[in-house]
Amino acid sequence: MLQRECLAPGVHLNCIPADKFNRCRISLHFRFPASREKATDQALLPLVMDRGYAACPDMTQLTRKLARLYGAALSVETSMQGASRVLSVSITGIKDRFALNGEALTAEYAAIVFGVAFDPYFENGCFSREAVEIEKTTLARQLESEINDKRLYCVRQARRKFFGDSPAGIERDGYLADLPSVTCESLTAAYQEMLRTAQLDVICLGADEDVVRRMTLEKLAGVQREPAQLENYLFMPAQPVEHFREEMDLVQAKLCMLFTWNQCVKPEQLNAFRLAMSVFGGSATSRLFLNVREKQSLCYYCASRFASPTAFMMVDSGVEPANAEKAEQAILKELNDLVNGPITEEELENSRRGILSGLNSVGDSLAGLENWYYNEILRGGNVNTPEQAARQLNEVTAEDVRAILSGFRYSVSYLVTKKEEPSHAE
């Protein structure tokens, strides 16, 4: 069970039991308002921070240091959570009691992860100009390669149309056109703003809690803090459906359909959403898989997903170009049938078993435990254990599933398909 302690305004220490593991993990999650103007700086931050920190500024030196700590693993990543961005710094390594020479490994891990987060390597008060330019090139390649993955490209294009100028639509990886204007000075300013405004959750799994608590307080003492107020949930208003089509040289077309729930999600509704998604298109026993893919053979894959922070559902599929319209109509029919027709006990239980299996496996890894509890924290309200979620899931009825699915409104369709052959008049 999570033990959550407030250390300062906007700062919490979260300790999760991890007795069955021989490894431990310390993570720092900085959550702060996403900004379109600063999105590319914010996207570049983890790439530069991952290269080293003040006490260990060289990448090779840092790699060797981690190797000497029995192969400890460090990661710096960014993700989007509704209208917020999260920058996460994590380290994983074996527990102190398994050290061959009695080393205080937690203290070593904490020094690294807090060093990366709070004491980056600066030259003349800024991030290294050379490091920034190198990672700008890395990020540029990443952004340019989006078009190569047609499924990912279609999903992202659909999201762009769906969210428009909403903060929830800000790109996690920034914008290629903005990269030239990113400098070591602008990146440093973005970093300092993050330290000042972020809600910080420190998550400790199996590591020495006293060491982590003490180091958190020591690092915060040197930071002028003004934590921002953040929204846990938002939604896009319903609108008349818009269809977008883009032609490319490809064989398999990609279709992405986005639906808004047209209101914010409440934490207590999440298990009903989980079961509704599984019944509709989130499992191998779902309506979309069995009917649209298997029986009608209208798509190569067809799955639904739901994002609770932004209250939208996505159905993405790979289809024959000639079947795109049929597939779209078949998907809409399955949704309508679930809302207005019978939902069998068999399909409910098949879906329920799949979700319960996933809940039962949360505790199989440190990362699984951390992801579960941090997502629970982000949602607000009571922090549930996987076992509590499983009990709540067992109480979800067919009527609950129907009520969830009936709330969705079709908003955006984005089709990436092959170029039409020019007609030749005789």
C-alpha positions as CSV (number, residue, x, y, z in Angstrom):
1,M,0.0,0.0,0.0
2,L,1.3,3.4,-0.9
3,Q,2.5,5.7,1.9
4,R,2.2,9.3,0.8
5,E,3.9,12.1,2.8
6,C,3.8,15.9,2.0
7,L,7.3,17.3,2.4
8,A,6.6,20.8,1.2
9,P,3.9,22.6,-0.9
10,G,3.6,20.7,-4.2
11,V,6.1,18.0,-3.1
12,H,5.3,14.5,-1.9
13,L,7.3,11.5,-1.0
14,N,5.6,8.3,-2.0
15,C,6.9,5.0,-0.6
16,I,5.7,1.7,-2.1
17,P,6.6,-1.7,-0.5
18,A,8.9,-3.8,-2.7
19,D,10.0,-6.5,-0.3
20,K,9.8,-9.3,-2.9
21,F,12.3,-7.7,-5.3
22,N,16.1,-7.8,-5.1
23,R,16.2,-4.4,-6.8
24,C,15.0,-1.0,-5.7
25,R,13.9,2.2,-7.6
26,I,13.9,5.9,-7.0
27,S,12.0,8.2,-9.3
28,L,11.4,11.9,-9.4
29,H,8.3,13.0,-11.4
30,F,8.1,16.8,-12.2
31,R,4.6,17.7,-13.4
32,F,4.1,21.2,-14.8
33,P,1.9,23.1,-17.2
34,A,2.5,22.2,-20.9
35,S,3.4,25.2,-23.0
36,R,3.2,25.5,-26.8
37,E,5.8,28.2,-26.9
38,K,8.2,26.2,-24.8
39,A,7.2,22.7,-26.0
40,T,10.4,22.1,-27.9
41,D,12.7,23.2,-25.1
42,Q,10.7,21.1,-22.7
43,A,11.0,18.1,-25.1
44,L,14.7,18.5,-25.4
45,L,15.3,18.7,-21.6
46,P,15.4,15.0,-20.9
47,L,17.8,14.3,-23.8
48,V,20.3,16.8,-22.5
49,M,19.8,16.0,-18.8
50,D,20.4,12.3,-19.5
51,R,24.0,13.0,-20.6
52,G,25.3,13.7,-17.1
53,Y,25.2,16.1,-14.2
54,A,27.5,18.4,-12.3
55,A,29.4,15.8,-10.4
56,C,29.6,13.5,-13.4
57,P,29.4,15.6,-16.6
58,D,30.7,13.0,-19.1
59,M,28.4,10.4,-20.6
60,T,31.1,7.8,-20.7
61,Q,32.0,8.5,-17.1
62,L,28.3,8.2,-16.1
63,T,28.0,4.9,-17.9
64,R,31.0,3.5,-16.1
65,K,29.6,4.8,-12.7
66,L,26.3,3.0,-13.3
67,A,28.1,-0.2,-14.3
68,R,30.2,-0.1,-11.1
69,L,26.9,0.1,-9.1
70,Y,26.1,-3.5,-10.2
71,G,24.6,-2.4,-13.5
72,A,22.2,0.3,-12.2
73,A,19.9,1.8,-14.9
74,L,19.2,5.6,-15.3
75,S,16.4,7.1,-17.4
76,V,15.2,10.6,-18.1
77,E,11.9,10.8,-20.0
78,T,9.0,13.1,-20.7
79,S,5.3,12.4,-21.2
80,M,2.1,14.3,-21.5
81,Q,-0.8,14.2,-19.0
82,G,-3.7,16.1,-20.2
83,A,-2.7,19.8,-20.2
84,S,0.5,19.0,-18.2
85,R,3.9,17.7,-19.1
86,V,5.7,15.2,-16.8
87,L,9.5,14.9,-16.8
88,S,10.7,11.8,-15.0
89,V,14.2,10.9,-13.7
90,S,14.5,7.3,-12.5
91,I,17.2,5.0,-11.3
92,T,17.0,1.2,-10.6
93,G,19.6,-1.0,-9.0
94,I,20.1,-3.8,-6.5
95,K,19.2,-3.3,-2.9
96,D,21.8,-2.4,-0.3
97,R,21.7,-5.9,1.4
98,F,22.8,-7.6,-1.8
99,A,26.0,-5.4,-2.2
100,L,29.0,-7.7,-2.2
101,N,31.1,-5.3,-0.1
102,G,28.4,-3.7,2.0
103,E,28.2,-0.5,-0.1
104,A,25.4,2.0,0.8
105,L,23.9,1.7,-2.7
106,T,20.7,3.7,-2.0
107,A,22.8,6.7,-1.1
108,E,24.7,6.3,-4.4
109,Y,21.5,5.9,-6.4
110,A,20.0,8.9,-4.7
111,A,23.1,11.1,-5.4
112,I,22.8,10.2,-9.1
113,V,19.1,10.7,-9.6
114,F,18.9,13.9,-7.5
115,G,22.1,15.1,-9.2
116,V,20.6,14.7,-12.6
117,A,17.4,16.4,-11.6
118,F,18.7,19.3,-9.5
119,D,22.4,19.7,-10.4
120,P,22.8,19.5,-14.2
121,Y,26.1,20.1,-15.8
122,F,26.3,23.8,-16.7
123,E,29.0,25.8,-18.5
124,N,28.9,29.5,-17.7
125,G,25.5,29.2,-16.0
126,C,23.8,27.3,-18.9
127,F,23.6,23.8,-20.3
128,S,26.5,22.9,-22.5
129,R,26.2,24.4,-25.9
130,E,27.8,21.4,-27.5
131,A,25.4,19.0,-25.7
132,V,22.4,21.1,-26.7
133,E,23.4,21.1,-30.4
134,I,24.0,17.4,-30.4
135,E,20.6,16.6,-28.9
136,K,18.9,19.0,-31.2
137,T,20.1,16.9,-34.1
138,T,18.9,13.8,-32.3
139,L,15.4,15.3,-31.7
140,A,15.3,16.6,-35.3
141,R,15.8,13.1,-36.7
142,Q,13.2,11.7,-34.4
143,L,10.6,14.3,-35.5
144,E,11.5,13.8,-39.2
145,S,11.0,10.1,-38.9
146,E,7.4,10.3,-37.7
147,I,6.1,10.0,-41.3
148,N,7.9,6.6,-41.7
149,D,5.5,4.9,-39.2
150,K,2.2,5.4,-41.0
151,R,0.1,4.1,-38.1
152,L,1.7,6.5,-35.6
153,Y,1.5,9.3,-38.1
154,C,-2.2,8.8,-38.7
155,V,-2.9,8.7,-35.0
156,R,-1.0,11.9,-34.4
157,Q,-2.6,13.7,-37.3
158,A,-6.0,12.7,-35.9
159,R,-5.1,14.0,-32.5
160,R,-3.9,17.3,-33.9
161,K,-7.2,17.8,-35.6
162,F,-9.2,16.7,-32.5
163,F,-7.4,18.9,-30.0
164,G,-6.6,21.9,-32.2
165,D,-5.1,24.7,-30.1
166,S,-6.0,23.0,-26.7
167,P,-3.1,22.6,-24.3
168,A,-3.9,18.9,-24.4
169,G,-2.8,18.8,-28.0
170,I,0.7,20.1,-27.4
171,E,3.3,17.7,-28.9
172,R,5.3,15.7,-26.5
173,D,8.3,15.8,-28.7
174,G,8.1,19.4,-29.6
175,Y,8.1,21.0,-33.1
176,L,10.6,20.7,-35.9
177,A,10.1,24.3,-37.0
178,D,11.0,25.5,-33.5
179,L,14.2,23.6,-33.1
180,P,16.5,26.2,-34.7
181,S,15.4,28.8,-32.0
182,V,16.3,26.5,-29.1
183,T,19.5,27.7,-27.4
184,C,21.4,26.6,-24.3
185,E,20.0,29.8,-22.7
186,S,16.3,29.0,-23.6
187,L,16.8,25.4,-22.4
188,T,18.2,26.5,-19.1
189,A,15.3,28.9,-18.6
190,A,12.8,26.1,-19.3
191,Y,14.6,23.9,-16.8
192,Q,14.6,26.5,-14.1
193,E,10.9,27.2,-14.7
194,M,10.2,23.5,-14.3
195,L,12.0,23.4,-10.9
196,R,10.1,26.4,-9.8
197,T,6.6,25.5,-10.9
198,A,6.4,21.7,-11.0
199,Q,4.4,19.5,-8.7
200,L,7.1,17.0,-7.6
201,D,6.3,13.4,-6.7
202,V,9.3,11.4,-5.4
203,I,8.6,7.7,-5.6
204,C,10.7,5.2,-3.5
205,L,10.4,1.5,-4.1
206,G,12.5,-0.7,-1.8
207,A,15.2,2.0,-1.3
208,D,16.2,3.6,2.0
209,E,13.3,6.1,2.6
210,D,15.2,8.2,5.1
211,V,18.0,8.8,2.6
212,V,15.5,9.8,-0.1
213,R,13.6,12.0,2.2
214,R,16.7,13.8,3.4
215,M,18.1,14.4,0.0
216,T,14.7,15.7,-1.3
217,L,14.6,18.3,1.4
218,E,18.3,19.2,0.9
219,K,17.8,19.8,-2.8
220,L,14.5,21.7,-2.4
221,A,16.2,24.1,0.1
222,G,18.1,25.7,-2.8
223,V,15.1,26.2,-5.1
224,Q,12.7,29.1,-5.0
225,R,9.4,27.4,-5.4
226,E,6.0,28.5,-6.8
227,P,4.1,25.3,-7.6
228,A,1.5,25.7,-10.3
229,Q,-2.1,24.6,-9.9
230,L,-2.8,21.8,-12.3
231,E,-6.0,20.3,-13.7
232,N,-6.3,16.5,-13.5
233,Y,-9.0,16.3,-16.1
234,L,-10.4,18.1,-19.2
235,F,-12.5,17.3,-22.2
236,M,-13.0,18.5,-25.8
237,P,-16.6,19.7,-26.5
238,A,-18.7,17.6,-28.9
239,Q,-18.7,19.0,-32.5
240,P,-20.0,17.8,-35.8
241,V,-17.8,15.0,-37.1
242,E,-15.0,16.1,-39.4
243,H,-13.4,13.8,-42.0
244,F,-9.8,14.2,-43.2
245,R,-8.1,12.3,-45.9
246,E,-4.4,12.3,-46.9
247,E,-2.9,10.3,-49.8
248,M,0.5,8.7,-49.8
249,D,2.4,5.9,-51.5
250,L,1.3,2.9,-49.4
251,V,-0.5,-0.4,-49.6
252,Q,-2.4,-0.6,-46.3
253,A,-4.5,2.4,-45.4
254,K,-4.7,3.7,-41.8
255,L,-7.9,5.0,-40.3
256,C,-8.1,6.8,-36.9
257,M,-11.4,7.8,-35.4
258,L,-11.7,10.0,-32.3
259,F,-14.6,10.4,-30.0
260,T,-15.1,12.8,-27.1
261,W,-17.0,11.8,-23.9
262,N,-18.0,15.5,-23.7
263,Q,-17.4,15.8,-20.0
264,C,-14.7,15.2,-17.5
265,V,-14.1,11.7,-16.1
266,K,-14.6,11.1,-12.4
267,P,-12.1,8.8,-10.8
268,E,-14.8,6.4,-9.6
269,Q,-15.9,5.8,-13.2
270,L,-12.5,4.4,-14.3
271,N,-13.3,0.7,-13.9
272,A,-16.5,1.1,-15.9
273,F,-14.4,2.7,-18.6
274,R,-11.9,-0.1,-18.5
275,L,-14.5,-2.7,-19.0
276,A,-16.3,-0.7,-21.7
277,M,-13.1,-0.3,-23.7
278,S,-12.4,-4.0,-23.4
279,V,-15.8,-5.0,-24.5
280,F,-15.9,-2.6,-27.4
281,G,-12.4,-2.9,-28.9
282,G,-9.7,-3.4,-26.3
283,S,-9.3,-7.2,-26.3
284,A,-9.3,-10.4,-28.4
285,T,-12.9,-11.0,-27.3
286,S,-14.1,-7.5,-28.2
287,R,-16.8,-6.6,-30.7
288,L,-14.4,-4.8,-33.0
289,F,-12.0,-7.8,-33.0
290,L,-14.6,-10.5,-33.4
291,N,-17.0,-8.8,-35.8
292,V,-15.1,-6.1,-37.8
293,R,-11.8,-7.9,-38.0
294,E,-12.6,-11.6,-37.9
295,K,-16.2,-12.0,-39.3
296,Q,-16.2,-9.2,-41.8
297,S,-12.5,-9.1,-42.6
298,L,-12.6,-5.3,-42.9
299,C,-9.3,-4.5,-41.2
300,Y,-5.9,-6.0,-40.4
301,Y,-6.2,-4.6,-36.8
302,C,-8.8,-2.6,-35.1
303,A,-8.6,-1.5,-31.5
304,S,-10.1,1.1,-29.1
305,R,-8.3,3.0,-26.4
306,F,-9.4,5.6,-23.9
307,A,-7.5,8.5,-22.3
308,S,-9.1,9.5,-19.0
309,P,-7.2,12.8,-18.5
310,T,-8.7,14.1,-21.7
311,A,-11.9,12.0,-21.9
312,F,-11.5,10.8,-25.5
313,M,-11.6,7.4,-27.1
314,M,-9.6,6.4,-30.1
315,V,-10.2,3.6,-32.6
316,D,-7.4,3.0,-35.0
317,S,-7.2,0.4,-37.7
318,G,-5.3,-0.8,-40.7
319,V,-7.6,-1.4,-43.7
320,E,-7.6,-2.0,-47.4
321,P,-8.0,1.4,-49.1
322,A,-11.2,0.2,-50.8
323,N,-12.7,-0.9,-47.4
324,A,-12.0,2.3,-45.4
325,E,-15.6,3.6,-45.6
326,K,-17.1,0.2,-44.9
327,A,-14.7,-0.3,-41.9
328,E,-15.7,3.1,-40.5
329,Q,-19.4,2.3,-40.7
330,A,-18.9,-1.1,-39.2
331,I,-17.1,0.4,-36.2
332,L,-19.9,2.9,-35.7
333,K,-22.4,0.1,-35.9
334,E,-20.7,-2.0,-33.2
335,L,-20.7,1.0,-30.9
336,N,-24.4,1.6,-31.6
337,D,-25.2,-2.0,-31.1
338,L,-23.5,-2.0,-27.6
339,V,-25.4,1.2,-26.7
340,N,-28.8,0.1,-27.9
341,G,-28.6,-3.7,-28.0
342,P,-27.9,-6.6,-25.6
343,I,-24.5,-7.1,-24.0
344,T,-24.1,-10.7,-23.1
345,E,-22.8,-12.0,-19.7
346,E,-20.2,-14.1,-21.6
347,E,-18.5,-11.1,-23.3
348,L,-18.6,-9.1,-20.1
349,E,-16.9,-11.9,-18.2
350,N,-14.3,-12.6,-21.0
351,S,-13.4,-8.9,-20.9
352,R,-13.4,-8.8,-17.1
353,R,-11.0,-11.7,-16.9
354,G,-8.5,-10.1,-19.2
355,I,-8.5,-6.9,-17.2
356,L,-8.2,-8.8,-13.9
357,S,-5.2,-10.6,-15.3
358,G,-3.6,-7.3,-16.0
359,L,-4.4,-6.0,-12.5
360,N,-2.9,-9.1,-11.0
361,S,0.4,-8.6,-12.8
362,V,0.9,-5.0,-11.7
363,G,3.0,-6.1,-8.8
364,D,5.3,-8.3,-10.9
365,S,7.7,-5.4,-11.6
366,L,9.0,-2.2,-10.0
367,A,8.0,-0.3,-13.1
368,G,4.5,-1.8,-13.0
369,L,4.0,-0.7,-9.4
370,E,5.3,2.7,-10.0
371,N,3.2,3.3,-13.1
372,W,0.1,2.1,-11.3
373,Y,0.5,4.3,-8.2
374,Y,1.7,7.4,-10.0
375,N,-1.3,7.2,-12.4
376,E,-3.6,6.9,-9.3
377,I,-2.0,10.0,-7.8
378,L,-2.4,11.9,-11.1
379,R,-6.1,11.1,-11.2
380,G,-6.8,12.6,-7.9
381,G,-9.2,11.2,-5.3
382,N,-8.5,8.0,-3.4
383,V,-5.4,6.1,-4.3
384,N,-6.6,2.5,-5.0
385,T,-4.4,-0.6,-4.9
386,P,-4.7,-3.0,-7.9
387,E,-6.7,-5.3,-5.5
388,Q,-9.2,-2.6,-4.7
389,A,-9.6,-1.8,-8.4
390,A,-10.2,-5.5,-9.1
391,R,-13.0,-5.6,-6.5
392,Q,-14.5,-2.5,-8.0
393,L,-14.3,-4.0,-11.5
394,N,-16.3,-7.0,-10.4
395,E,-19.1,-4.7,-9.5
396,V,-19.4,-3.1,-13.0
397,T,-22.6,-4.2,-14.8
398,A,-23.7,-4.3,-18.4
399,E,-25.8,-1.1,-17.8
400,D,-22.6,0.7,-16.5
401,V,-20.8,-0.3,-19.7
402,R,-23.8,0.9,-21.8
403,A,-23.9,4.2,-20.0
404,I,-20.2,4.8,-20.6
405,L,-20.4,4.0,-24.3
406,S,-23.5,6.0,-24.9
407,G,-21.7,9.2,-23.8
408,F,-19.2,9.2,-26.7
409,R,-19.6,11.6,-29.6
410,Y,-17.8,11.0,-32.9
411,S,-15.6,14.0,-33.6
412,V,-12.7,13.3,-36.0
413,S,-11.9,10.8,-38.7
414,Y,-8.4,10.8,-40.3
415,L,-7.6,8.5,-43.2
416,V,-4.2,8.0,-44.6
417,T,-4.7,6.0,-47.9
418,K,-3.0,5.3,-51.2
419,K,-3.0,7.8,-54.0
420,E,-5.9,7.4,-56.4
421,E,-4.9,6.4,-59.9
422,P,-5.6,9.1,-62.5
423,S,-8.5,8.2,-64.8
424,H,-7.7,7.9,-68.5
425,A,-10.5,9.1,-70.7
426,E,-10.7,7.2,-74.0
